[in-house]
Amino acid sequence: MIALGIEGTAHTCGVGIVDDQGNILANEIKMYKPATGGIHPREAANHHAENLVPMVKQAMEKAGLKYDQIDVVCFSQGPGLGPCLRTVATGARALALSLKVPIVGVNHCISHLEIGRIKTPAKDPVLLYASGGNTQVIAYANGKYRIFGETLDIGIGNMFDKLGREIGLGYYAGPKIEKAALEGNKLLDLPYSVKGMDMAFSGIMTAALNHRNKGERLEDICFSVQETCFAMLCEVTERAMAHVEKSEVLLGGGVVQNKRLQMMAEHMAKERGAKMFVPDRTLCMDNGAMIAWTGLVMHRSGIKMTVKDTMIDQRFRTDEVDVTWR
């Protein structure tokens, strides 16, 4: 069985093709980058519309397949930005109808976990999911992926990008903050915003900007923001691991490409006698292969969708999905 997956929840348009063994036959990725400011949903949707058809063709050529070899078309149904989601959903429906194959809408957050489970040795991990729009700690329990902690305001990647714009690093700020932090050594006072099992990041950004206005070095601000935020993520993840008694932690989402976060999560896991796993960086960022693989395992477990079932859901909760494939 071969699945084609289309990703388009936010700034990334992705087309991936996988087989039923988890082999990635193609994984085309193109990212929309605004000239100024953050993501403009309509412009991002236009970017996806312009690139989707050529990317499907490129993926098919790279995989060396003919269209009649595709068994199922999968797409990111949510959560995400409405215009972007509607664009890729329309493309997926058109492709599935023209090929006369089933269509499967996929929860974007769950796809980060499922691609990690097939492409790393992790079998039943707690997922630390940190990206632009989402920050969640997720684990499987009683037939669903449960959220054991999440952001109360904005995703950590969103906070990084907003902070980066304000301090002159521009967009896409995550890698630039990571690079600047390597030159920082002064831990500035920032709010440590863990509230129970949840986190908040907007106050950290405000405090960081106040330090900048007082003349603190950019490198020390980036260093302090990373150390504070990543400690928060690791604390909540460790508590979730203790609660559900799991000995594996899997990292997913664009932010987890950060080497300092990987180092801190690995240290936390070792202290618990557990193991930390992180997929290849192209599978941490939003991509079509993770959508294709998750849709394939959903379809293989008996999940069927009509076109009416493929309405997008901007607030598609991770714990709304019945996990029939485990």
C-alpha positions in Angstrom: 0.0 0.0 0.0 1.2 3.5 -0.9 0.0 6.7 0.5 0.4 10.3 -0.7 0.2 13.0 2.1 -0.3 16.7 1.8 0.7 19.0 4.6 -0.4 22.7 4.8 -1.4 23.8 8.3 0.7 27.0 8.3 3.8 28.2 6.5 4.9 24.9 5.1 3.5 23.2 2.0 4.6 19.5 1.9 3.9 16.5 -0.2 5.1 13.1 1.0 4.8 9.5 -0.3 5.3 6.5 1.9 4.8 2.7 1.7 3.2 0.5 4.3 6.6 -0.3 5.8 7.2 3.3 6.6 9.7 3.8 3.9 9.7 7.5 2.7 9.7 7.5 -1.1 9.5 11.3 -1.5 9.2 14.2 0.9 9.0 17.6 -0.9 8.9 20.7 1.4 8.5 24.4 0.5 8.1 27.1 3.2 6.4 30.4 2.8 8.4 33.3 4.1 6.8 36.7 4.4 8.7 39.7 3.3 7.9 41.5 6.6 6.1 40.5 9.8 4.8 37.1 10.6 2.6 34.6 8.7 -0.2 36.2 6.6 -2.7 33.3 6.3 -4.1 34.3 2.9 -0.6 34.8 1.4 0.5 31.5 2.9 -2.6 29.8 1.3 -1.8 31.4 -2.0 1.8 30.1 -1.7 0.4 26.6 -1.1 -2.0 26.9 -4.0 0.8 27.9 -6.4 3.1 25.1 -5.3 0.9 22.1 -4.5 0.4 20.7 -8.0 4.1 21.1 -9.0 5.1 19.5 -5.7 2.8 16.5 -6.3 4.4 16.0 -9.7 7.9 16.3 -8.2 7.1 13.8 -5.5 5.7 11.3 -7.9 8.7 11.6 -10.1 11.1 11.3 -7.2 9.2 8.2 -6.0 9.3 6.7 -9.5 5.5 6.0 -9.3 2.6 6.3 -11.6 -0.6 7.8 -10.3 -2.5 4.5 -10.4 -0.1 3.1 -7.8 -1.4 5.5 -5.1 -3.8 3.7 -2.8 -4.9 6.5 -0.5 -4.6 10.3 -0.3 -4.1 11.9 3.1 -4.1 15.6 4.2 -3.7 17.7 7.3 -7.2 18.3 8.5 -6.2 20.6 11.4 -5.3 22.3 13.6 -3.9 25.2 11.7 -4.7 28.4 9.8 -8.0 28.2 8.0 -7.1 29.5 4.5 -4.0 27.1 4.5 -6.0 24.1 5.6 -8.8 24.8 3.1 -6.3 25.0 0.2 -4.6 21.7 0.9 -8.0 20.0 1.7 -9.4 21.1 -1.6 -6.3 19.8 -3.4 -6.4 16.5 -1.6 -10.1 16.0 -2.4 -9.6 16.8 -6.1 -6.7 14.3 -6.2 -8.5 11.5 -4.4 -11.6 12.0 -6.6 -9.6 12.0 -9.8 -7.7 8.9 -8.8 -10.8 7.2 -7.4 -9.0 6.3 -4.1 -9.9 6.8 -0.4 -9.2 10.1 1.4 -8.1 10.4 5.0 -7.9 13.6 7.0 -5.1 13.6 9.6 -4.6 15.4 12.9 -1.4 17.3 12.4 -0.2 16.9 16.0 -0.7 13.1 16.0 1.2 12.8 12.8 4.4 14.2 14.5 4.1 11.4 17.0 3.4 8.6 14.5 6.3 9.5 12.2 8.6 9.4 15.2 7.3 6.0 16.2 8.1 4.5 12.8 11.3 6.3 12.1 13.0 6.0 15.6 13.1 3.0 18.0 10.5 4.7 20.2 7.4 2.4 20.7 5.3 4.0 23.4 6.8 7.4 24.2 5.6 10.6 25.7 5.8 13.2 22.9 7.2 16.6 23.6 5.7 18.5 20.7 7.1 22.0 20.3 6.4 24.0 17.2 5.3 27.4 15.9 1.6 27.0 16.6 1.6 24.3 19.2 3.3 23.3 22.4 1.9 20.0 24.0 3.0 17.0 26.0 1.1 14.0 24.6 1.0 10.3 25.5 -1.2 7.4 24.6 -3.7 6.2 27.2 -7.0 4.3 27.0 -7.5 4.5 23.3 -6.6 8.1 22.7 -3.6 10.4 22.6 -4.0 12.4 25.8 -2.7 15.9 26.4 -0.9 16.0 29.7 0.3 19.6 29.4 0.1 22.4 26.9 0.6 26.1 26.3 -2.0 28.4 27.8 -1.3 31.2 25.3 1.0 30.9 22.3 3.2 28.1 21.0 6.9 28.4 21.9 7.9 28.7 18.2 5.4 31.6 17.8 7.0 33.3 20.8 10.5 32.8 19.4 9.4 34.4 16.1 7.7 37.4 17.7 10.7 38.0 19.9 13.0 37.6 17.0 11.2 40.3 15.0 11.2 42.7 18.0 14.9 42.3 18.7 16.0 42.5 15.1 16.5 38.9 14.1 13.6 38.8 11.7 11.5 35.8 10.7 12.1 32.8 11.0 13.8 33.4 14.3 14.3 30.0 16.0 17.6 29.1 14.4 18.9 32.7 14.8 18.0 32.6 18.5 19.8 29.3 18.9 22.9 30.7 17.2 22.9 33.8 19.3 22.4 31.9 22.5 25.7 30.1 22.0 27.5 33.4 22.6 25.4 34.2 25.8 26.5 33.3 29.3 24.4 35.6 31.6 21.2 34.1 32.9 18.7 37.0 33.1 15.7 36.9 35.3 12.6 35.7 33.4 9.3 34.4 34.6 9.2 30.6 34.9 5.6 30.1 33.8 4.7 26.5 34.6 1.1 26.4 35.9 0.3 22.9 37.0 1.1 20.8 33.9 0.6 23.8 31.5 2.9 26.5 30.4 2.7 30.2 29.3 5.2 32.0 27.0 4.0 35.5 26.3 5.1 36.9 29.7 8.6 35.5 29.0 8.7 37.4 25.7 7.6 40.7 27.5 10.3 40.3 30.1 12.9 39.6 27.5 12.0 42.7 25.6 12.2 44.7 28.9 15.8 43.4 29.3 16.6 44.5 25.8 15.3 48.0 26.5 17.5 48.1 29.5 20.6 47.4 27.4 21.2 43.7 28.0 23.1 41.9 25.3 21.1 40.2 22.6 23.1 37.0 23.1 22.3 36.9 26.8 18.6 37.4 26.2 18.5 34.5 23.7 20.5 32.3 26.1 18.2 33.1 29.0 15.0 32.6 26.9 16.2 29.2 25.8 17.3 28.0 29.2 14.1 29.1 30.8 11.7 27.8 28.2 13.4 24.5 27.6 13.6 23.9 31.4 9.8 24.4 31.5 9.3 22.0 28.6 11.5 19.3 30.2 9.8 19.7 33.6 6.3 19.1 32.3 7.5 16.3 30.1 9.2 14.6 33.0 6.1 14.9 35.1 4.0 13.3 32.4 6.5 10.5 32.0 6.2 9.8 35.8 2.4 10.0 35.7 1.9 7.5 32.8 4.9 5.4 33.8 6.6 5.6 30.3 10.4 5.3 29.8 10.6 6.9 26.4 10.4 10.6 25.3 10.0 11.5 21.7 10.7 15.0 20.4 8.5 16.4 17.6 7.8 19.8 15.9 10.0 22.4 14.3 11.4 23.8 17.6 12.9 20.4 18.6 15.6 20.8 16.0 17.3 23.0 18.6 20.3 21.2 19.8 20.2 22.7 23.3 16.6 21.5 23.8 17.7 18.0 22.6 20.6 18.1 25.1 18.3 19.1 28.0 15.7 16.5 27.1 18.3 13.7 26.8 19.8 14.7 30.1 16.4 14.6 31.8 15.6 11.2 30.3 18.9 9.7 31.4 18.4 11.0 34.9 15.1 9.0 34.9 16.7 5.9 33.4 14.7 6.6 30.2 15.6 7.1 26.6 15.1 10.2 24.3 14.5 10.0 20.6 14.3 12.6 17.9 13.7 11.9 14.2 15.7 13.4 11.3 15.3 17.2 11.2 13.2 17.0 7.9 10.7 14.9 9.9 10.6 17.3 12.8 9.5 20.2 10.7 6.0 20.1 9.1 6.1 17.7 6.1 3.9 15.5 3.9 5.5 12.2 4.8 4.2 12.3 8.4 0.7 13.0 7.0 1.0 10.2 4.5 2.2 7.7 7.1 -0.4 8.6 9.7 -3.2 8.5 7.1 -2.0 5.1 5.9 -2.1 3.5 9.4 -5.5 5.1 10.0 -6.8 3.7 6.7 -5.2 0.3 7.3 -7.0 0.1 10.7 -10.4 0.5 9.0 -11.0 4.3 9.2 -13.1 5.4 6.2 -14.0 8.9 5.3 -16.4 10.4 2.7 -15.8 13.9 1.3 -18.3 15.2 3.8 -16.0 13.9 6.6 -13.1 15.9 5.3 -14.1 19.4 6.6 -11.1 21.2 8.0 -11.0 21.9 11.8 -8.8 24.9 12.8 -8.9 23.8 16.5 -8.7 20.0 15.9 -7.7 18.7 19.3 -5.2 15.9 19.7 -7.5 14.0 22.2 -10.5 14.1 19.9 -9.1 11.3 17.7 -10.0 7.7 18.5 -6.7 5.8 18.0 -8.0 2.6 16.4 -4.6 1.6 15.0 -3.0 0.8 18.4 
